[in-house]
Amino acid sequence: MRQIYLLSLLLACLGWTIVNGQAQSASRPNSTPGLELTTEVVDAKFCESDYLRLQLRLRYFNSGNQPVILSRQSNTIMTYFISQTTSHANREKYEQKYSPMQAAVGIPIPVDTQEPNEQIFVILKPAASYEVTTQAHLPFILDGKDEDSDLLRPGRHVLQIRVRTWSASQEVSIKLRERWRTHGYLWTRSIISRPMTFTIAKHPQVVRCSAKVDQK
């Protein structure tokens, strides 16, 4: 009889342990959401005003293990980081670092929707990616007249950009992140791209560039 009692007690404890473990597993939050940004040059023009215009393809990759909600208009460049080599970029040893004055473009962020508007947001599942284009303007380039040491010389350089992913207030982001948490994690932090190599031609073909900024 005593053996049956001890066996029942052991099974009860084991059952409680399994249930408790499952509850802890269910309540344990996912790891920190991960998002990576890489860039690719689609087109390059050396404009008559002595600056290089790069048409960039931005590729966002969900490197985490939970869905990420990202604004489709995540293509406003906040800061440029230009280095001589990838090694220098990784050590934050920059030839140039500057922030252009740019206003946010696109559709305003809605604050009263119960779920993400697919026209404004994309939901990236783990290992999924999203692409959008933008233009990068690199104005501080040697023109053959000024010998300023801060000007970029012909040859290979490495570019990183910091991109804005959110244009509404922090208050709105907190409200929507909680409201939309069943759909994924609302990403609102700016993000710096991985280093990308580009080349400045020694004798570039100068063209007339329109003032229009092509972003889509």
Backbone as a ProteinNet text record, in pm:
[ID]
protein_1_A
[PRIMARY]
MRQIYLLSLLLACLGWTIVNGQAQSASRPNSTPGLELTTEVVDAKFCESDYLRLQLRLRYFNSGNQPVILSRQSNTIMTYFISQTTSHANREKYEQKYSPMQAAVGIPIPVDTQEPNEQIFVILKPAASYEVTTQAHLPFILDGKDEDSDLLRPGRHVLQIRVRTWSASQEVSIKLRERWRTHGYLWTRSIISRPMTFTIAKHPQVVRCSAKVDQK
[TERTIARY]
83.3	0	87.4	192.5	283.2	351.9	385.2	450.3	357	228.7	130.8	118.1	118.1	107.7	227.7	347.9	469	471.9	424.2	421	323	207.2	107.3	161.9	232.7	291.4	396.7	478	582.2	521.9	415.7	349.5	285.9	228.7	166.2	270.3	385.1	492.8	546.3	561	611	513.7	384.2	282.7	284.6	300.4	306.2	427	539.5	662.9	646	579.8	559.6	468.6	357.3	263.4	328.7	403.9	469.9	573.8	647.4	747.4	684	568.9	498.4	449.3	401.4	352	465	581.8	696.1	741.4	740.8	781.5	687.8	556.8	459.3	470.9	508.4	515.1	650.1	751.5	884	883	921.3	917.8	1019.8	992.8	1087.9	1214.4	1318.9	1443	1422.6	1518.2	1509.7	1490.8	1392.2	1369.5	1495.3	1519.4	1639.5	1605.3	1671.4	1651.1	1785.8	1820.1	1946.3	1917.4	2004.6	1989.1	2115.1	2095.5	2205	2166	2265.8	2240.6	2310.9	2255.6	2312	2294.5	2397.6	2389.8	2315.5	2205.3	2127.8	2173.7	2208.2	2251.9	2339.6	2434	2523.7	2542.6	2534	2553.7	2642.3	2738	2818.9	2757.1	2696.1	2617.7	2704	2651.7	2728.8	2761.8	2692.2	2722.3	2829.8	2906.4	3018.1	2973.8	2874.2	2839.5	2797.5	2810.9	2775.9	2638.5	2550.6	2416.9	2407.7	2378.6	2364.1	2218	2166.1	2034.2	2057.2	2002.8	2028.8	1904.8	1928.9	1824.1	1851.3	1754.3	1765.9	1695.4	1762.8	1704.1	1703.7	1582.3	1564.7	1542.9	1617.7	1608.9	1577.3	1473.3	1435.6	1525.8	1621.6	1718.3	1677.6	1559.9	1512.3	1421.8	1350.9	1264.2	1117.3	1082.2	943.8	915.9	790.7	757.9	791.7	830.2	861.1	769.6	708.8	623.3	707.3	722.1	810.7	736.2	758.4	699	755.8	669.7	714.7	795.6	783.9	855.5	986.8	1048.9	1176.3	1291.5	1296.5	1401.6	1453.4	1433.3	1487.3	1623.7	1728.2	1864.1	1887.2	1928.2	1956.3	2104.5	2191.5	2335.5	2412.1	2520.5	2612.5	2742	2794.9	2924.1	3008.6	3118.4	3203.1	3342.9	3392.9	3523.7	3609.8	3739	3830.5	3819.3	3797.2	3789	3679.3	3642.1	3544.2	3599.1	3727.6	3791.1	3778.4	3800.3	3784.4	3638.9	3546.7	3404.2	3367.3	3417.7	3387.6	3446.4	3553.2	3615.8	3568	3466.9	3409.6	3516.4	3608.7	3711.1	3667.4	3603	3536.6	3616.4	3608.3	3659	3562.1	3434	3328.4	3211.4	3147.9	3024.5	2940.9	2824.3	2740.5	2593.5	2509.7	2364.7	2295.5	2228.8	2156.5	2026.3	1975.9	1846.2	1738.8	1664.4	1560.3	1433.1	1322.1	1192.5	1137.2	1058.5	997.5	897.2	891.5	797.1	709.2	597.8	510.4	381.4	308.8	178	195.1	118	126.6	91.6	154.8	128	-9.9	-99.5	-231.7	-223.1	-307.5	-301.3	-427.6	-523.8	-651.1	-688.8	-593.8	-626.1	-599.2	-680.3	-666.5	-559.4	-520	-414.6	-335.2	-212.5	-128.8	-193.3	-193.4	-244.4	-140.3	-177.8	-80.7	-32	-102.1	-55.2	58.8	70.6	168.9	277.1	242.8	337.3	352.3	469.9	494.4	527.8	475.1	504.6	604.3	724.9	832.3	838.1	812.8	828.9	978.4	1018	1159.9	1219.2	1336.2	1410.8	1348.9	1246	1186.7	1255	1239.9	1303.6	1207.5	1242.6	1162.7	1259	1229.1	1316.9	1245.6	1319.7	1270.2	1390	1367	1478.7	1485.7	1602.9	1623.6	1742.6	1765.3	1880.4	1976.8	2104.9	2210.8	2287.5	2307.7	2381	2513.4	2623.3	2756.7	2822	2812.7	2856.3	3003.9	3069.3	3204.9	3310	3317	3404.2	3502.1	3625.7	3729.3	3687.5	3694	3655.5	3776.4	3896.8	4017.9	4062.7	3981.3	4014.8	4055.5	3984.5	4009	4085.8	4195.4	4276.7	4243.6	4125	4082.7	4099.5	4168.6	4196.9	4071.8	3964.9	3841.5	3756.1	3792.8	3715.6	3748.6	3648.2	3667.9	3743.5	3847.1	3927.6	3871.1	3909.2	3869.3	3918.3	3842.8	3879.4	3766	3799.7	3700.7	3682.2	3558.4	3523	3414.9	3385.1	3283.8	3176.7	3051.8	2939.1	2848.3	2809.2	2700.9	2604.9	2477.7	2379	2292.7	2253.5	2154.4	2019.8	1920.8	1790.3	1682.6	1594.7	1481.5	1371.1	1316.6	1209.5	1076.2	1075.4	953.7	948.5	832.4	821.4	720.8	645.1	548.1	615.4	538.5	593.3	618.4	697.2	724.3	596.3	512	385.8	299.7	295.5	217.8	279.1	411.9	477.7	449.2	449.4	421.8	278.6	186.1	44.7	23.6	81.6	60.6	135.2	253.5	328.7	250	184	102.5	-23.4	-84.4	-208.3	-184.5	-68.2	-41.1	47.7	72.2	171.1	137.3	8.5	-26.8	14.5	40.2	82.1	234.9	305	450.2	501.8	631.9	695.7	706.7	650.5	657.5	797.1	868.5	1006.4	1002.4	1064.7	1064.1	1203.5	1304.4	1440	1505.4	1590.8	1669.4	1767.5	1817.8	1905	2020.2	2139.1	2258.1	2285	2307.1	2329.6	2467.3	2482.1	2612.3	2701.9	2832.8	2923.8	2905.1	2906.1	2892.1	2999.7	3068.7	3174.2	3116.1	3165.6	3129.1	3254.8	3247.8	3366.3	3339.8	3436.4	3433.4	3530.6	3477.3	3560.1	3663.4	3779.9	3884.9	3848.3	3786.7	3740.9	3592.6	3504.8	3362.6	3296.5	3192.6	3110.9	3008.3	3020	2930.9	2800.1	2688.4	2557.3	2472.6	2365.7	2272.8	2174.3	2163.5	2074.3	1953.9	1838.6	1717.9	1717.7	1641.2	1632.1	1537.5	1465.4	1368.8	1438.4	1387.4	1440	1348	1401.8	1322	1325.4	1214.9	1205.3	1074.8	1082.6	960.3	977.3
-119.6	0	125.5	117.1	231.7	256.9	146.3	160.7	227.4	191.3	253.3	401.2	436.6	577.1	658.3	602.5	672.8	687.3	581.7	589.2	696.4	705.2	808	946.7	962.2	1091.8	1132.8	1034.7	1062.8	1106.1	1037.2	1071.4	1209	1241	1372.8	1482.9	1460.1	1561.2	1576.7	1463.1	1467.4	1542.2	1516.3	1586.3	1734.7	1775.4	1918.3	1983.5	1908.3	1962.5	1986.2	1891.2	1906.6	2023.7	2033.9	2143.9	2276.5	2282.3	2406.8	2445.5	2345.3	2372.8	2425.4	2368.6	2415.9	2558	2587.9	2723.7	2823.9	2787	2876.9	2895.4	2784.1	2793.1	2882.5	2873.8	2954.6	3101	3126.7	3265.9	3329.1	3246.2	3300.8	3376.5	3502.8	3580.5	3530.9	3554	3518.9	3600.9	3558	3633.9	3770.7	3857.4	3992.3	3989.4	4062.1	4063.5	4105.9	4045	4076.5	4125.5	4231.3	4285	4330.5	4285.8	4323.4	4398.5	4492.7	4573.2	4563.3	4524.6	4526.1	4617.7	4668.6	4761.1	4711.8	4753	4715.9	4832.4	4863.4	4971.6	4922.4	4989.3	4957.7	5044.2	5170.8	5263.9	5370.8	5422.8	5526.1	5633.5	5759.4	5871.4	5975.6	6028.3	6138.6	6266.1	6344	6459.1	6582.4	6673.4	6791.3	6884	6867.4	6950.9	6886.7	6795.5	6730.5	6646.7	6564.3	6468.8	6337.2	6231.3	6098.4	6060.3	6021	5977.2	5825.7	5757.5	5612.1	5574.2	5495.7	5436.6	5305.7	5296.6	5180.9	5093.8	4965	4870.7	4833.4	4860.6	4825	4691.9	4600.5	4469.2	4444.8	4437	4408.1	4258.3	4198.8	4054.3	4029.2	3950.4	3916	3804	3839.1	3743	3686.5	3724.6	3676	3555.4	3521.3	3403.8	3440.6	3565.9	3607.8	3708.5	3722	3816.6	3960.4	4038.7	4180	4262.6	4365.4	4456.8	4579.1	4606.1	4712.7	4805.9	4935.7	5033.5	5014.9	5016.8	5002.7	5124.9	5236	5358	5372.1	5260.9	5263.4	5286.1	5406.7	5436.5	5580	5643.6	5777.7	5768.3	5815.3	5807.3	5918.3	5877.8	5972.9	6011.5	5912.1	5935.7	5850.9	5909.5	5837.6	5810.1	5688	5651.2	5596.1	5663.1	5621.1	5591.4	5473.1	5427.9	5385.8	5369.3	5323.8	5173.8	5098.4	4952.2	4901.4	4775.4	4713.2	4703.9	4677.4	4672	4805.7	4913.9	5047	5071.1	5025.5	5043.2	4969.9	4848.5	4771	4835.1	4913.5	4982.5	5127.7	5162	5298.1	5404	5370.4	5464.6	5517.2	5634.5	5683.5	5793.4	5792.2	5904.8	6021.7	5989.3	6090.2	6033.9	6121.9	6088.4	6215.8	6210	6329.7	6292.4	6384.9	6362.9	6467.2	6425.2	6520.5	6563.6	6677.8	6725	6667.6	6571.6	6509.3	6497.6	6527.6	6512.4	6375	6320.5	6190.9	6202.6	6099.5	6097.2	5974	5977.3	5861.1	5884.4	5776.6	5781.6	5799.1	5888.4	5904.6	5774.8	5754	5634.3	5643.9	5546.9	5551.1	5514	5570.6	5544.8	5478.5	5447.9	5396.2	5261.4	5190.5	5061.3	4947.8	4844.2	4731.4	4632.7	4641	4555.4	4631.9	4590.1	4663.9	4672.6	4793.8	4815.4	4765	4666.2	4605	4700.7	4812.7	4912.9	4996.2	4995.6	5078.9	4996.5	4876.4	4790.6	4655.9	4596.8	4460.9	4378.7	4257.2	4167.2	4063	4069.2	3978.2	3860.2	3742.7	3622.8	3593	3510.9	3475.9	3427	3478	3444.8	3506.3	3589.4	3657.2	3792.4	3848.7	3976.8	4069.2	4197.6	4300.9	4398.3	4441.1	4532.2	4661.3	4770.6	4902.6	4980.8	5082.2	5157.8	5298.5	5358.1	5496.4	5552.8	5682.2	5745.2	5796.9	5771.2	5821.7	5928.5	6043.6	6154	6172.4	6156.3	6171.1	6294.8	6409.6	6536.1	6571.4	6509.2	6553.5	6472.2	6497.1	6419.9	6512.9	6469.2	6549.3	6586.5	6715.4	6762.1	6800.5	6777.8	6810.9	6954.9	7033.1	7174	7199.3	7137.3	7157.9	7037.9	7063	6954.2	6925.3	6959	6933	6784.2	6754.2	6615	6539.3	6611.5	6546.8	6499.1	6538.5	6496.7	6352.2	6278.8	6139.2	6131.6	6051.4	6032.1	5918.5	5914.1	5800.7	5669.5	5563.8	5432.8	5370.2	5264.8	5189.6	5248.3	5252.5	5299	5207.3	5223.9	5141	5232	5200.3	5283.3	5207.6	5276.3	5232.8	5349.6	5319.2	5424.2	5388.9	5491.1	5473.5	5516	5427.8	5452.4	5465.2	5560.7	5577.8	5480.3	5410.5	5313.8	5357	5468.1	5511.4	5663.2	5720.2	5865.8	5924	5838	5886.5	5899.3	5936	5958.3	5826.8	5835	5717.5	5670.4	5765.2	5730.9	5643.4	5681.6	5603.6	5465.4	5457.2	5328.1	5233.3	5282.1	5197.8	5145.3	5232.6	5193.5	5087.2	5109.1	5015.6	4884.3	4890.9	4767.1	4673.7	4729.7	4647.5	4597.3	4682.6	4646.3	4539	4544.5	4454.8	4336.4	4312.9	4212.4	4071.6	4042.9	3909.2	3891.7	4002.8	3996.7	3994.4	4045.6	4051.4	4168	4189.5	4298.6	4421.2	4532.4	4656.3	4715.8	4721.5	4773.6	4924.1	5000.7	5146.6	5207.7	5126.7	5179.8	5203.3	5303.2	5320.8	5205.1	5182.2	5067.2	5105.9	5055.8	5083.1	4963.8	4990.7	4883.9	4821.2	4702.5	4638.1	4708.4	4701.7	4768.7	4720.8	4816.3	4787.5	4862.3	4794.2	4856.7	4927.9	5047.8	5118.4	5184.5	5226.6	5280.2	5418.5	5507.1	5639	5634.2	5655.3	5646.9	5759.2	5729.3	5830	5937.5	5897.2	5991.9	5964.8	6007.3	5974.9	6052.1	5993.7	6061.9	6146.4	6276.9	6368.5	6384.8	6372.7	6383.7	6485.8	6530.7	6619.7	6535.8	6567.6	6492	6576.9	6516.5	6588.8	6602.8	6697.4	6719.7	6620	6544	6449.9	6335.1	6301.8	6189.2	6070.6	5966.1	5849.4	5750.2	5734.9	5639.7	5564.3	5435.1	5354.4	5225.4
0	0	0	82.3	89.7	-44.5	-115.2	-246.3	-346.2	-341.3	-430.9	-399.9	-269.9	-230	-280.9	-261.8	-306	-456.9	-528.9	-674.2	-721.9	-656.4	-690.5	-663.9	-551.7	-517.1	-619.3	-662.4	-761.2	-893.9	-936.7	-1062.7	-1055.3	-938.2	-921.2	-929.9	-864.8	-868.9	-1010.7	-1079.6	-1216.5	-1306.4	-1288.3	-1367.3	-1341	-1215.3	-1181.2	-1244.9	-1245.2	-1304.4	-1452.9	-1522.4	-1666.2	-1696	-1622	-1643.4	-1613.1	-1502.1	-1464.5	-1568.6	-1620.1	-1723.3	-1849.2	-1886.7	-2005.3	-1986.1	-1866.7	-1839.1	-1847.2	-1790.8	-1796.8	-1940.1	-2016.9	-2156.9	-2234.9	-2206	-2278.3	-2241.2	-2113.8	-2068.7	-2097.5	-2127.4	-2154.2	-2286.1	-2287.6	-2411.6	-2512.4	-2638.5	-2743.3	-2727.7	-2793.3	-2788	-2851.8	-2827.8	-2882.1	-3033.7	-3086.4	-3231.8	-3306.1	-3420.1	-3497	-3636.5	-3678.3	-3812.7	-3866.8	-3987.5	-4050.5	-4180	-4212.7	-4333.7	-4418.6	-4544.4	-4641.7	-4757.2	-4827.9	-4938.8	-5064.4	-5178.4	-5308.3	-5404.3	-5480.1	-5578.3	-5701.9	-5734	-5854	-5970.9	-5941.6	-6045.4	-5981	-6056.3	-6005.7	-6112.4	-6072.1	-6163.4	-6095.3	-6174	-6124.2	-6180.8	-6093.9	-6138.8	-6160.1	-6239.9	-6281	-6164.9	-6053.7	-5936.4	-5849.1	-5907.2	-5838.7	-5718.6	-5738.9	-5635.3	-5700.9	-5624	-5671.7	-5619.4	-5710.8	-5671.4	-5690.5	-5582.4	-5586	-5565.6	-5656.2	-5636.9	-5562	-5440.9	-5355.8	-5338.7	-5335	-5295.2	-5150.3	-5063.7	-4922.4	-4900.4	-4835	-4808.2	-4657.2	-4601.1	-4459.6	-4441.7	-4350.2	-4326	-4179.6	-4154.5	-4017.7	-3968.5	-3885.2	-3833.5	-3697.9	-3648.5	-3519.9	-3534.8	-3425.6	-3429.2	-3407	-3431.7	-3424	-3534.8	-3577.3	-3684.6	-3644.8	-3743.8	-3724	-3814	-3755.5	-3831.2	-3866.3	-3997.1	-4043.6	-4137.6	-4121.8	-4213.4	-4352.7	-4453.1	-4591	-4636.2	-4565.3	-4600.9	-4523.1	-4492.1	-4419.1	-4515.1	-4573.9	-4672.2	-4662.6	-4547.9	-4527.4	-4460.4	-4530.1	-4476.7	-4374.8	-4256	-4148.4	-4143.8	-4164.5	-4151.3	-4251.8	-4306.4	-4394.9	-4318.2	-4332.6	-4276.5	-4392.1	-4423.9	-4535.5	-4482.3	-4516.3	-4469	-4587.5	-4559.7	-4665.1	-4687.4	-4580.3	-4589.1	-4495.6	-4513.8	-4424.8	-4283.5	-4271.4	-4139.8	-4068.1	-4140.8	-4081.6	-4040.9	-4124.4	-4093.8	-3965.1	-3949.3	-3829	-3703.9	-3722.4	-3609	-3596.6	-3680.4	-3680.8	-3708.4	-3797.6	-3841.8	-3978.5	-3977.9	-4098.3	-4168.6	-4301.8	-4380.4	-4368.4	-4376.3	-4366.2	-4287	-4212.9	-4141.5	-4138.2	-4198	-4201.3	-4210.4	-4167.5	-4165.4	-4251.9	-4358.1	-4443	-4376.7	-4420.4	-4372.8	-4464.5	-4414.2	-4494.8	-4413.6	-4478.3	-4415	-4448.7	-4357.7	-4383	-4496.9	-4579.9	-4690.7	-4677.9	-4747.1	-4747	-4671.2	-4649.6	-4585.4	-4434.6	-4370.6	-4225.4	-4152	-4036.4	-3957.6	-3893.8	-3917.9	-3856.1	-3708	-3626	-3481.7	-3428.9	-3514.5	-3465.6	-3525.2	-3588.4	-3649.5	-3550.5	-3557.1	-3466.9	-3512.7	-3638.5	-3690.7	-3795	-3825.3	-3920.7	-4058.8	-4114.9	-4250.4	-4349.8	-4432.3	-4523.4	-4631.2	-4650.5	-4745.1	-4686.7	-4555.1	-4486.2	-4418.5	-4374.5	-4302.1	-4372.2	-4354.9	-4399.5	-4275.3	-4268.5	-4157.2	-4205.6	-4151.4	-4190.5	-4094.5	-4144.6	-4064.8	-4050.7	-3955.5	-3941.4	-4073.5	-4107.9	-4230.4	-4355.7	-4340.6	-4456.8	-4476.4	-4597.2	-4626.3	-4699.5	-4697.5	-4764.8	-4830	-4954	-5026.7	-5061.5	-5053.3	-5090.5	-5143.8	-5226.4	-5283.9	-5225.8	-5238.2	-5196	-5272.3	-5260.1	-5323.8	-5217.5	-5241.7	-5155.6	-5231.8	-5170.2	-5231.2	-5158.1	-5232.5	-5175.5	-5236.8	-5169.2	-5229.3	-5209.5	-5113.4	-5078.3	-5153.2	-5284.8	-5372.9	-5443.3	-5457.1	-5521.8	-5664.2	-5694.9	-5829.2	-5913.9	-5863.1	-5937.4	-5918.2	-5848.1	-5826.5	-5681.2	-5592.1	-5448.3	-5393.4	-5323.9	-5269.3	-5123.7	-5081.5	-4943.8	-4911.7	-4802.6	-4767	-4724.2	-4692.4	-4649.9	-4767.1	-4889.2	-5005.2	-5042.5	-5089.3	-5128.6	-5260.7	-5263	-5383.4	-5467.7	-5597.1	-5681.3	-5621.1	-5646.1	-5594.2	-5514.8	-5442.6	-5366.6	-5227	-5184.8	-5051	-4996.1	-4868.8	-4803	-4744.4	-4772.7	-4729.2	-4633.3	-4527.9	-4440.5	-4424.5	-4404.2	-4382.5	-4262	-4189.3	-4083.4	-4140.3	-4132	-4192.6	-4084.9	-4103.5	-4012.9	-4050.5	-3952.8	-3978.8	-3918	-3846.8	-3777	-3775	-3809.5	-3816.1	-3716.9	-3649.6	-3551.6	-3414.7	-3313.9	-3180.7	-3107.1	-3000.9	-2918.7	-2850.4	-2812.1	-2747.9	-2839.6	-2966.3	-3063.7	-3081.8	-3087.6	-3108.4	-2993	-2870.3	-2753.5	-2759.4	-2795.8	-2803.8	-2911.4	-3031.1	-3140.6	-3118.7	-3056.5	-3032.4	-2941.1	-2841.5	-2751.9	-2822.8	-2902.1	-2970	-3076.5	-3141.7	-3253.9	-3216.4	-3089.4	-3049.2	-3095.5	-3120.4	-3171.3	-3317.7	-3386.4	-3527.2	-3540.5	-3439.8	-3446	-3363.3	-3368.4	-3294.4	-3383.9	-3341.3	-3418.9	-3407.3	-3519.8	-3521.1	-3543.5	-3451.8	-3464.2	-3450.6	-3421.2	-3405.2	-3541.1	-3547.8	-3670.3	-3681.1	-3801.4	-3822.7	-3915	-3885.1	-3965.7	-4056.7	-4183.2	-4280.4	-4262.1	-4315	-4316.6	-4419.2	-4401.7	-4496.4	-4640	-4732.8	-4876.3	-4952.5	-5043.1	-5121.7	-5243.8	-5271.2	-5393.6	-5449.1	-5574.8	-5642.1	-5698.9	-5680.5	-5744.6	-5862.6	-5981.5	-6102.3	-6105.3	-6162.7	-6172	-6273.4	-6384.5	-6485.8	-6512.7	-6421.3	-6434.6	-6547.7	-6602.1	-6701.3	-6628.4	-6643.5	-6571.9	-6648.6	-6576.5	-6639.7	-6565.2	-6631.5	-6566.8	-6484.8	-6358.5	-6270.1	-6231.3	-6234.1	-6191	-6040.7	-5992.8	-5848.3	-5783.2	-5862.2	-5810.1	-5737.2	-5621.2	-5545.4	-5567.2	-5630.1	-5661	-5545.8	-5477.6	-5368.2	-5383.3	-5366.3	-5372.6	-5294.7
[MASK]
++++++++++++++++++++++++++++++++++++++++++++++++++++++++++++++++++++++++++++++++++++++++++++++++++++++++++++++++++++++++++++++++++++++++++++++++++++++++++++++++++++++++++++++++++++++++++++++++++++++++++++++++++++++++

